[in-house]
Amino acid sequence: MTRRILALQMTHEAFAPFGDILDASGSPDKMINGGLCGRHHDLASLDFGPQGRAGISIFDAQARSLPYSLTLLERHPEGSQAFIPMTAAPFLVIVAADEDGKPGLPHAFVTEPYQGINLHRGTWHGVLTPLANPGLFAVVDRIGSTTNLDEHDIDPPYIISA
């Protein structure tokens, strides 16, 4: 059985149930640095739980292509996770609502150039899926001593296309 999902263009409205889009769309909230820099202020709801702290890491992921076979979703119950691309290349974002501890129907999005995301705490999501090399991302997520990863195998897989 083949299950298919169409990857949609990333929009603030469509992605809101799962997280925040990090981009410089619209007018800056204010001008800083002598009027030479626009600040798009406080774009994400970062959440690291009571026993965590924010950490910044660099991820170097291998590029994938569409159609893409979705075989695994994961979530981080203890904290949010932000992915900020270090190139202009788009990436595939796969998310699903939680349904009694398991992922619901996945949704897929393709980001615009220079668009990052922040996944809300506990949001089921696919693995980091850049669509071009290099797959370099700055990642802001929870650092702590408690377990912060749940994984769910997808069988049969979903096939995601543009």
C-alpha positions as CSV (number, residue, x, y, z in Angstrom):
1,M,0.0,0.0,0.0
2,T,1.4,3.4,-1.0
3,R,0.4,6.4,1.2
4,R,1.1,9.8,-0.4
5,I,1.5,13.3,1.0
6,L,1.9,16.5,-1.0
7,A,4.5,18.8,0.4
8,L,3.0,22.3,0.6
9,Q,4.7,25.7,0.6
10,M,5.6,26.8,4.1
11,T,3.2,29.5,5.5
12,H,2.9,30.9,9.0
13,E,-0.8,30.0,9.2
14,A,-0.4,26.4,8.0
15,F,2.6,25.7,10.3
16,A,1.3,27.5,13.4
17,P,-0.1,24.3,15.1
18,F,3.3,22.7,15.0
19,G,5.8,25.6,15.5
20,D,7.1,29.0,14.4
21,I,8.6,30.1,11.1
22,L,11.9,32.0,11.5
23,D,12.3,34.5,8.7
24,A,12.5,38.2,8.0
25,S,9.2,38.6,6.3
26,G,7.2,41.7,6.8
27,S,8.6,44.9,8.2
28,P,11.1,44.8,11.1
29,D,9.7,45.4,14.6
30,K,12.3,48.2,15.1
31,M,15.5,49.6,13.6
32,I,18.7,49.2,15.6
33,N,22.4,49.8,15.1
34,G,22.0,53.4,14.1
35,G,19.1,52.6,11.8
36,L,21.2,50.2,9.7
37,C,19.7,46.9,11.0
38,G,16.1,45.8,11.1
39,R,15.2,43.6,14.1
40,H,12.5,41.0,13.6
41,H,12.0,40.4,17.3
42,D,11.1,37.3,19.3
43,L,10.0,35.0,16.5
44,A,9.8,31.8,18.4
45,S,8.4,30.3,21.6
46,L,11.4,28.6,23.0
47,D,10.6,26.0,25.7
48,F,13.3,24.0,27.4
49,G,11.3,22.7,30.4
50,P,12.2,23.1,34.0
51,Q,15.3,20.9,33.9
52,G,16.9,22.1,30.6
53,R,18.8,24.9,29.1
54,A,19.2,26.3,25.6
55,G,22.1,24.9,23.6
56,I,23.3,25.9,20.1
57,S,24.7,23.1,17.9
58,I,25.6,22.8,14.2
59,F,24.1,19.9,12.3
60,D,25.5,18.7,8.9
61,A,22.8,16.6,7.3
62,Q,23.0,14.7,4.1
63,A,20.7,16.1,1.3
64,R,17.7,14.1,0.3
65,S,15.4,14.4,-2.7
66,L,11.7,14.3,-3.5
67,P,9.9,12.0,-3.7
68,Y,10.9,11.1,-0.1
69,S,10.0,8.0,1.8
70,L,8.9,8.9,5.4
71,T,9.7,5.9,7.7
72,L,10.3,7.6,11.0
73,L,8.9,10.4,13.1
74,E,10.3,11.7,16.4
75,R,9.5,14.2,19.1
76,H,11.2,16.0,22.0
77,P,8.8,16.0,25.0
78,E,11.1,18.1,27.1
79,G,11.8,21.0,24.8
80,S,11.4,23.0,21.6
81,Q,13.8,22.6,18.7
82,A,14.8,25.4,16.2
83,F,16.4,24.7,12.8
84,I,18.1,27.7,11.2
85,P,19.6,26.9,7.8
86,M,23.1,28.2,7.1
87,T,22.4,28.3,3.3
88,A,19.6,29.5,1.0
89,A,18.6,26.0,0.0
90,P,15.0,24.9,1.0
91,F,14.4,21.9,3.2
92,L,11.6,19.5,3.8
93,V,9.7,19.8,7.1
94,I,7.4,17.0,8.1
95,V,5.2,17.3,11.2
96,A,2.2,15.6,12.8
97,A,-0.1,16.3,15.7
98,D,0.0,14.1,18.7
99,E,-2.8,11.6,19.0
100,D,-2.7,9.8,22.4
101,G,1.1,9.5,22.4
102,K,1.4,8.6,18.7
103,P,1.8,10.8,15.6
104,G,-1.4,11.6,13.7
105,L,-1.5,12.2,9.9
106,P,1.8,13.8,8.8
107,H,1.9,17.2,7.0
108,A,4.8,18.2,4.8
109,F,6.1,21.6,3.9
110,V,9.0,22.9,1.8
111,T,10.6,26.0,3.2
112,E,11.5,29.2,1.3
113,P,15.1,30.3,1.0
114,Y,16.4,31.7,4.3
115,Q,13.4,30.4,6.3
116,G,14.0,28.4,9.5
117,I,11.6,26.8,11.9
118,N,11.1,26.3,15.6
119,L,9.2,23.1,16.5
120,H,7.0,23.4,19.6
121,R,7.8,21.1,22.5
122,G,6.3,17.6,21.9
123,T,5.6,18.1,18.1
124,W,6.1,14.9,16.1
125,H,8.5,15.6,13.2
126,G,10.6,14.0,10.5
127,V,14.3,13.9,10.6
128,L,16.3,16.9,9.3
129,T,15.8,16.8,5.5
130,P,17.8,19.3,3.5
131,L,17.0,19.2,-0.3
132,A,20.5,20.3,-1.3
133,N,24.1,20.1,0.0
134,P,25.5,21.3,2.2
135,G,22.9,20.6,4.8
136,L,24.3,22.9,7.4
137,F,21.9,24.1,10.2
138,A,22.3,26.0,13.4
139,V,20.1,24.2,15.9
140,V,18.8,25.7,19.2
141,D,17.4,23.0,21.4
142,R,17.2,21.6,24.9
143,I,20.3,20.4,26.7
144,G,19.6,18.4,29.9
145,S,20.1,15.2,31.7
146,T,16.6,13.7,31.2
147,T,15.5,11.8,28.1
148,N,14.2,14.0,25.4
149,L,13.5,11.8,22.4
150,D,10.6,9.6,21.4
151,E,10.7,7.8,18.0
152,H,7.9,6.2,16.0
153,D,8.5,3.9,13.0
154,I,6.1,4.5,10.0
155,D,5.1,1.3,8.3
156,P,4.0,1.4,5.6
157,P,5.9,4.5,4.8
158,Y,4.4,7.7,3.3
159,I,5.8,8.9,0.0
160,I,6.1,12.7,0.0
161,S,6.3,14.6,-3.3
162,A,6.3,18.2,-4.4
